Amino acid sequence: MAGKTEYKNKWQAENCDRINLTVKKGAKQSLQEAAKVSGESINGYIKNAIQSRYKADTGEEIEL
């Protein structure tokens, strides 16, 4: 199992940038619940929100 995790971490380090998000206490739970209702992970939910806002602001699509 450690090999799988190491591979995943290596792939992410080589192919992804990380952004840490800090929210007020309780907001995480609210976001998780909204994501669940939408059938998404919290990560997917936040990414979709960012993509929508980015397109509204710039008129362009962004792949996250």
C-alpha positions in Angstrom: 0.0 0.0 0.0 2.9 2.4 0.7 4.0 2.1 -2.9 0.7 3.2 -4.1 0.7 6.3 -1.8 4.3 7.1 -2.8 3.4 6.9 -6.5 0.3 9.2 -6.0 2.4 11.7 -4.0 5.1 11.7 -6.6 2.6 12.1 -9.5 0.9 15.0 -7.7 4.2 16.8 -6.9 5.2 16.6 -10.6 1.8 17.5 -12.1 -0.2 19.6 -9.7 0.1 22.9 -7.7 -1.4 23.0 -4.3 -3.5 25.9 -2.9 -4.3 25.7 0.8 -7.7 27.2 1.7 -8.6 28.4 5.1 -12.3 29.0 6.0 -14.2 30.0 9.2 -15.1 27.3 11.7 -18.2 25.4 10.5 -17.8 26.5 6.9 -16.0 23.3 6.0 -19.0 21.2 7.2 -21.4 23.4 5.2 -19.3 23.0 2.1 -19.1 19.2 2.6 -22.8 18.9 2.9 -23.5 21.0 -0.2 -20.9 19.0 -2.1 -22.6 15.7 -1.0 -26.0 17.0 -2.1 -24.4 17.8 -5.5 -22.8 14.4 -5.7 -19.3 15.8 -5.6 -16.3 15.7 -3.3 -15.5 18.9 -1.5 -12.5 19.3 -3.8 -14.6 19.0 -6.9 -17.3 21.3 -5.5 -14.7 24.0 -4.8 -13.0 23.5 -8.2 -16.4 23.9 -10.0 -17.1 27.1 -8.1 -13.7 28.5 -9.1 -14.1 27.5 -12.7 -17.5 29.2 -12.8 -16.2 32.4 -11.2 -13.1 32.4 -13.4 -15.2 32.1 -16.6 -17.5 34.9 -15.4 -14.5 37.2 -14.6 -12.4 36.4 -17.7 -14.7 34.9 -20.3 -12.2 32.0 -20.5 -12.3 28.4 -19.4 -9.6 27.1 -16.9 -8.7 23.5 -16.4 -8.1 22.7 -12.7 
